[in-house]
């Protein structure tokens, strides 16, 4: 465990609001870094520095919360990495065609323990494909609901608090005093938790956000399993 905040009432949590991409399953970011980029770089004999690529992706992840325009972000990526811009369309086709979510090893054991403890889980995602992805990886029986701005009228993407307002209106039994947020993105999930005045755990499996650990009032962990230990 990276950093513990004893003010977070983990033992009292009965309802978890969980992100999906990069929290329970590999999102397009992980897939791109581990599979798409290595293949793309090899096929086109591109030069790059792994640390520079990871830092660039991190900056674009933050920027995507402010201006979620994939074309602009991709253009910025290629410009920053000094890659030929005429290859952008090919790379985007690969992302859209071949990406499939894969559960992280700690995801299913974590959800099984929550179910054994009688705790309920709601998925809160900005990705309109998340309801389909939850079914694809076989998590239906562990999840009490999947909420995105695309299936919840009059709501906005995280970090806006409107999804939380919508969920509590639909599920009157949820008590804010016993609800916690779990995600992987401090700019979306962490800021969402702050907007909703809820405690938050950020899963940082590769220590990408180490510079932020002392800046934000979240509990930073490297695995979902750390949350229950």
N, C-alpha and C positions, 0 to 999 in steps of 0.2 A: 504494500500500500504506500502511496506516495505522500499523501498529506491528509491528516485527520482533523476534522473540525468537530469537536465534541458537542457543538451547539446543534448539530444535525440529528434529529430524533429518529435514527434508523430503526430502532427496536419498535417504535410506535407506528411505522408505516404499514398501512393496510391496502393502499392503492398506489400503483406505480404507473406513471406516464412515461412510456419508453419510446425513444426514437428507434428507427429500424435500420436504415442504411448506416453502415460503419459502427453500429452499436450491437445489433443482434446478428447482422449478416454483412458480408463484404459489399460495400457500395461501389459505385462506378469509379470513385477515387482510388480505392485499393486495387480494383481490377485493372485500372489504367496503369498504376505504378508497377504492379507485379506481373502483368501479362501484356497489356496493349502496348505500352511504351517500349519494353525490351524488344518485342517483335518488330514494331514500327521502326525503331532505331536500327535494328539489325538489317531489316529489309532494304532500308534506304541509306545505309552506311552513314548515319548521322553522328556527329560528335556531340558529347554532352558530359556534364559532371553530375553524378547522382545526387550529391548534396545540394547543388544548385537547383536541380529539377525539383527536389522535394520542397525546398524553400519557396520556389516559385509557385508550386501547387498550393502550398499553405497560404500564401498571400492571395492567390486567386480564390481560395475557399472563403476567406474573409470577405473579399470583394464581392463574391457572388451573393452575399446576404444583402448587400446594398444595391447592386445592379445585376440581377440574375439574367443576364443576356449571354447565352452560351456562345453565340458567334463572336461577340466582343471579347469574351474571356479566352476563347480559343485563339483568336488573333493575337491577343496580348501574350499568351503562352508561347506561340511560335516566334513572335518578335523578340521576346526575352531570351529564348533559347537559341535565337539566330538560326531557325530552321526555315526551309523554303515554304513560303505561304501557299504555293500551289498544291501542297500536299495536305492542306487542312481538311478538305472535303473527304479525302480518302480516310483520314484518321477518324473523322466524325462518323462516317458510315460504319467503320469497324466497331466503334463504341456502341452505336445504336443496334447493330446487328448481332454482336457476339457476347455482350455482357449478360451474365446470369448471376443472381445473388447466391452466395454460399454461406451457410451458417458458420459463425465462429465456433470453435471447439467448446467455449465456455457458455454458449447461449442456451442450449437445451438443458444442461444440468442446472443452470440458474433458474430457468422457467419451471423446471420440475420441482425445485425446492420452494419456489414461491407458491406453487399450487398446493404442495404438501402443507405449507404454512397457512393456507386459506387466504392468501393475498391475491388481489386481482390486478390484471395488467391491461392497460389500454395503450395501443400504438398511436403516437402522435407524429405525423410525418408531413413534410412539405412535398413529397413525391407522389404524384397522382397514380403511379403504378404500384405503390406499396400494398394496397389490398390484394392485388394479384400476386405479388411477391411473397406475401405472408402465406398464401395458399400453396405457392410453388415450393416453398421450403418446408411445408408440413407443420406449421405452427398454429393452425386454426383452433385446436382444442385448448391451447394455453392462453389465448387472447380473448378478452371480453369485448373488444371493439377496436376498429381501425378508423382513425379520423385524419382526414387531410382537408385542405382548403377546397379541394375539388369535389368532395362528397358532403361537405358541411356548408349549407347556404350562409351567405353573409359573413364569412370568416376570411381571415388573411393568414398568410404563411407565418410560421415562427420567425422571429421572436414575438410577434404581436400576440397579445393574450386572448384574442377572440376565440381561438379553438378551445381554450380552457373554459371560457364562458359558455360555449356551445355544449361541451361535454357535461358540465355540471347541470345545465338546464335539462339535458336528456337523461341524466342519471342522478336523481335527487339524493340517493343514498351516499354519494361520495362526500367525505368530510375533508375539507382543505387542511384541517389540523393533522390528518393522518395520511397525507398524500405527498409523494416525492417524485422528482423527475430524474430520469437517467438518459444520458445522451453521450455523444462523442464530440460535439461541436460547441465550444464556449460562446460563439457569436450567435448561434441559433438556439440551441438547447439551454445553454446557461442563461442567456439573456431572456429567454422565454420563462424560465423558472423565476428569475428576478421580477419580471413583469407580473407574474402570477403570485408572487410572494410565497414561493414554495422552495423547500430545500432541494439541492441538486447534486448529483454525482456525475462527473465527467469521466468516461472511460478513454484513457489515453494510452493505447497499447504500445505505441512506439515512442512515447515521450516527445511528441511533436510540439506540445504546448508548455514545455518546462519553464519557459520564460514568463508564463502567466500564472504559475502556481501561487505566488504570493500576492498577486494583484486582484484575484477574484475569490469570492467567498464560497467556493465549491469544494466538494471533496473529490480529489483527483485519484483515480485508481488505474491500474494497468490491466485489470481483468474484472469481469462481472462477478466472479467469485469473491473478490475482495470486499464487495459490498455487504455480503452476509457473514463475513468473518469478524 
